[in-house]
Amino acid sequence: MPLHVQECFKYLNLKEGDFPISEKVSKEIMSLPMNPYVSDEEIEFIVGSLAKELRC
């Protein structure tokens, strides 16, 4: 979700359509949590969630 439409930035009074490139890119790119502190359990949850979503 682009920053300008997130609840925490609502005070900026921005709306969908204000940054069309950001909105387009946010629908085409998936960000995965990646850091050395992600546990095996969290990785399994992420993979399972993706598999359900993609119907693998």
N, C-alpha and C positions, 0 to 999 in steps of 0.2 A: 504494500500500500504506500503510495507516495506520501511524503511528509506533509504536504500542504492539505491533505484531506484527513489526517489523523486527528483524533479528538484533542490531543494535547496542544495542537496548534490552531484550534478553533478560534482563539482570540484574534488571529490574524485576518479573519473574515475572508478566507480564500475558499474557493469551491472547485468542484470538478469542472474541467475545461480551462482553468486558469493556466495550467502547465501541461499541455497536451502531449509533449514528448515524454515527460516523466510518467504520465499516466499510461502511455503506450508501452513504454519499456517495462513498467511494473507488471504488466500483463504477460510479458514475454520472458522474464527472467525469474528464476527461483533462487532464493537465498537460503542456504542451509547453515545451521549452527555448526561452526567448526572452531574448536579450540582444544587445547590439551586437557581440559577439565570435563569434557563430555564423557559421561560414563557409558559403559557397555549397555546398560539398561536403557539409557536415553537414546543411544544409537539404534537399538532394537525398536524402540517406540517410533522413532523417526522413519526408519525403513518400513515398518509395518504400516504406518500412516500413509506413506507414499504409495506403497503397494496397493492399499485399499483404494486410494484416490485414482491411481492409474489402472486399477483392475488387473494387476499382474497375477 
